[in-house]
Amino acid sequence: MKYEEALNQLEAIVRKMEQGEYNIDELTEQLKKAQQLIQLCRDKLTKTDEEIKKILAKDE
């Protein structure tokens, strides 16, 4: 999954939570999914940051 897709899904979950669209069972499932999406986004950002640092270090 691409970063943008994960972020869009996460934003949709948050929006629905704020609007109270989930019942208690759905809320639990969506919170678990949100945690996974957050971790995926965090991992992708960390990997990208490391790659950028490597590229910049080569130029020095």
C-alpha positions, 0 to 999 in steps of 0.5 A: 500500500502506498503512503498516500493510500494509507493516509487517506484511509486513516483520515477517513477513519478519523473523520467517521470517528469524529462524526460518531458513525461507528458503533462500539464493535466497529470502533474497535475494529477501526481503531486496530486498523488505524494503528496498523495504518499509522505504523505503515505510514511511520515505517514508510517515512522512516525508510524515506528519511534514511534513503534521503540521508544516504543520498545526501551523504554520498554527495558530501 
